[in-house]
Amino acid sequence: MLEQYDLHNMMVLDIETVPQYRNHDEVPEHIRKLWDQKTLNTRKDETAEDFYGRAGIWAEFGKIICISVGIFTRGKGVGLRVKSYYGHDEKQLLIRFSDLLNSQPPSLVLCAHNGKEFDFPYICRRMLINGLKFPSQLEIAGKKPWEVNHLDTMELWKFGDYKNYTSLSLLTAIFDIPTPKDDIDGSMVGQVYWVNGDLERISTYCQKDVVATAQLIRRYRGEPLITDDNIALVGE
């Protein structure tokens, strides 16, 4: 499976998102009314104030604070080079990420877990909101499905059926992919950002998901996992 893909022409990525504001009270009134209406239509068991902590899951009410990427490398066995783009200024973060993609071949394949439902469209929406032009690898308008070089490890696991969401954690467990014990999970990112302001901690968490997704690709291909000494975490 996936043997037709050149790993060295693939970028694995993951994003972390948070609500645009620290709490519900800080949201501008005209946006707050729209948030309250959305919550009324979708949540029957929580108030708009209580649910605002999860506003980061929607691009209209959230923002990207970290994008981690991984590139497969050559050497003594297949390796992985991982770096993160993170910061409080979302536009500058997206510009740096765009510069990276623009330096890569247009044929570069982008891969993420649940990427087609979350990461790829979220990035595109936030780029539009920030007035940025898409790198060619994210431009899908007018393309036929087979012309879009996006891979989704969750979609691949479905094999055409319509099963519900399958987490990356579950897949790493059943494929016996070792993963470090995280001190945070996705539900805690907003608090770590808005309360603790710890972007580096969030970046580390995001990088682990990139490594896990890359290892899952190796399992899908029936290939050995990348050894720890062949995984490099680098700065910008």
C-alpha positions in Angstrom: 0.0 0.0 0.0 1.3 3.5 -1.0 4.3 2.0 -2.7 3.5 4.3 -5.7 4.4 7.3 -3.6 8.0 8.7 -3.3 8.5 9.4 0.4 11.1 12.0 -0.5 8.4 14.0 -2.3 6.0 14.0 0.7 5.5 16.4 3.6 3.7 15.2 6.7 2.1 17.9 8.7 -0.1 18.7 11.8 -1.6 21.9 13.1 -2.7 23.1 16.5 -5.5 25.6 16.9 -7.0 27.6 19.7 -10.0 30.0 20.1 -9.2 33.5 18.8 -9.8 35.1 22.3 -9.0 34.1 25.8 -12.6 33.7 26.8 -16.2 34.3 25.7 -16.4 37.7 27.3 -13.5 39.0 25.2 -15.1 38.1 21.9 -16.3 41.2 20.0 -20.0 41.6 20.3 -20.9 41.0 16.7 -18.8 37.8 16.5 -20.1 36.7 20.0 -23.6 36.8 18.7 -22.7 34.6 15.8 -20.9 32.2 18.1 -23.8 32.1 20.5 -26.2 31.3 17.6 -23.9 28.5 16.3 -23.7 27.0 19.8 -27.5 27.2 20.1 -27.9 25.2 16.9 -25.2 22.6 17.6 -25.0 22.2 21.4 -28.0 21.5 23.6 -26.1 20.5 26.8 -23.7 23.4 27.1 -23.9 27.2 27.2 -22.1 29.3 24.6 -19.7 30.5 27.4 -18.9 26.9 28.5 -18.4 25.7 24.9 -16.1 28.6 23.9 -13.1 26.7 25.0 -13.5 24.5 22.0 -13.9 27.3 19.5 -10.5 26.5 18.0 -12.0 23.6 16.0 -13.7 26.0 13.7 -11.6 28.2 11.4 -14.2 31.0 11.6 -13.7 31.3 15.4 -10.2 29.9 15.9 -6.6 30.5 14.8 -3.5 28.4 14.0 -0.7 28.7 16.5 1.5 25.9 15.4 2.2 24.0 12.2 4.7 21.1 12.4 6.0 19.5 9.3 8.1 16.4 8.6 10.2 15.5 5.5 11.6 12.1 4.9 15.3 12.1 4.4 18.0 9.8 2.9 21.0 8.4 4.7 21.6 5.3 6.7 18.0 4.2 6.3 15.0 6.4 5.9 15.0 9.4 8.3 12.6 12.1 9.2 13.4 15.8 9.6 10.8 17.7 11.7 10.4 21.4 12.4 7.7 23.7 13.7 6.4 27.1 12.8 4.6 28.6 15.8 3.8 32.0 17.3 1.1 34.4 18.4 0.9 36.2 15.1 -1.0 33.8 12.9 -0.4 35.7 9.7 3.4 35.6 10.1 3.2 31.9 10.9 1.3 31.2 7.7 3.6 33.4 5.7 6.6 31.3 6.9 4.8 28.1 6.2 3.8 29.4 2.7 7.5 30.3 2.0 8.4 26.7 2.9 5.8 25.2 0.5 6.8 27.7 -2.2 10.4 26.4 -2.0 9.2 22.9 -2.7 8.1 21.2 -6.0 4.5 21.8 -6.9 4.1 18.0 -7.1 4.9 17.7 -3.3 2.4 15.4 -1.6 0.9 16.7 1.7 -0.1 14.2 4.2 -1.9 14.5 7.6 -4.2 12.4 9.8 -7.7 13.6 9.2 -6.1 16.2 7.0 -8.8 16.4 4.4 -11.5 17.1 7.0 -9.4 19.4 9.3 -5.8 20.4 8.6 -5.9 21.3 4.9 -9.2 23.2 4.8 -8.4 24.9 8.1 -5.1 26.2 6.7 -6.8 27.4 3.5 -9.6 29.2 5.3 -7.2 31.0 7.7 -5.0 32.0 4.7 -8.0 33.5 3.0 -9.0 35.3 6.2 -5.4 36.7 6.5 -5.4 37.8 2.9 -2.7 35.3 1.8 -2.3 33.5 -1.5 -2.3 29.7 -1.5 0.9 27.9 -2.3 0.3 25.6 -5.3 0.2 22.5 -3.1 -2.9 23.8 -1.3 -4.7 25.1 -4.4 -7.5 22.6 -5.2 -10.1 24.8 -7.0 -10.7 23.5 -10.5 -8.7 20.4 -10.0 -10.0 16.8 -10.5 -9.8 14.7 -7.3 -6.9 12.6 -8.6 -4.9 15.8 -9.4 -4.9 16.9 -5.7 -1.8 15.6 -4.0 -3.2 15.3 -0.5 -3.1 12.1 1.5 -5.1 11.5 4.7 -4.0 8.5 6.8 -7.4 8.4 8.4 -9.2 8.3 5.1 -6.8 5.6 3.9 -7.7 3.5 6.9 -11.4 3.6 5.9 -10.7 1.7 2.6 -13.9 3.2 1.1 -16.3 2.6 4.0 -18.0 5.2 6.2 -16.8 4.3 9.6 -16.5 7.0 12.2 -13.4 8.9 13.2 -10.4 6.7 13.9 -7.8 8.5 16.1 -4.1 8.6 15.4 -3.6 7.2 18.9 -5.7 4.1 18.2 -3.9 3.4 15.0 -0.4 3.8 16.5 -1.5 1.4 19.3 -2.8 -1.3 16.9 0.3 -1.0 14.6 2.6 -1.1 17.7 4.1 2.3 16.9 5.9 3.5 20.1 4.9 7.0 21.1 6.1 9.1 24.0 3.7 9.8 26.8 2.4 13.2 26.3 2.0 15.7 29.1 -0.9 17.3 27.2 -3.6 16.2 24.7 -5.5 18.1 22.1 -8.2 19.1 24.5 -5.6 21.0 26.7 -4.0 23.0 23.9 -6.3 26.1 24.4 -5.6 26.2 28.1 -1.8 25.7 27.7 -1.8 28.6 25.2 -4.2 31.1 26.8 -3.4 30.4 30.5 0.3 29.3 30.4 1.4 30.9 27.1 3.6 27.8 26.5 4.0 27.7 22.7 7.1 25.5 22.9 5.2 22.8 24.9 2.4 22.9 22.2 5.0 22.7 19.5 6.5 19.6 21.1 3.1 18.0 21.2 2.4 18.8 17.6 5.8 17.4 16.5 5.0 14.1 18.1 1.8 13.8 16.0 3.9 14.4 12.8 6.3 11.7 13.8 3.5 9.3 14.6 1.8 10.0 11.3 5.1 9.4 9.4 5.6 6.1 11.2 2.0 5.1 10.3 2.8 5.7 6.7 5.7 3.4 7.0 3.4 0.7 8.5 0.9 1.2 5.7 3.7 0.5 3.2 4.8 -2.6 5.1 8.2 -1.0 5.9 10.2 -0.8 9.1 9.7 2.1 11.4 12.1 5.0 11.4 14.6 4.6 14.2 14.9 7.3 16.9 18.4 8.2 15.8 17.1 9.0 12.3 14.5 11.5 13.6 15.8 15.0 13.8 13.9 17.9 15.4 15.2 21.2 14.0 14.5 24.9 14.7 13.3 27.3 12.1 
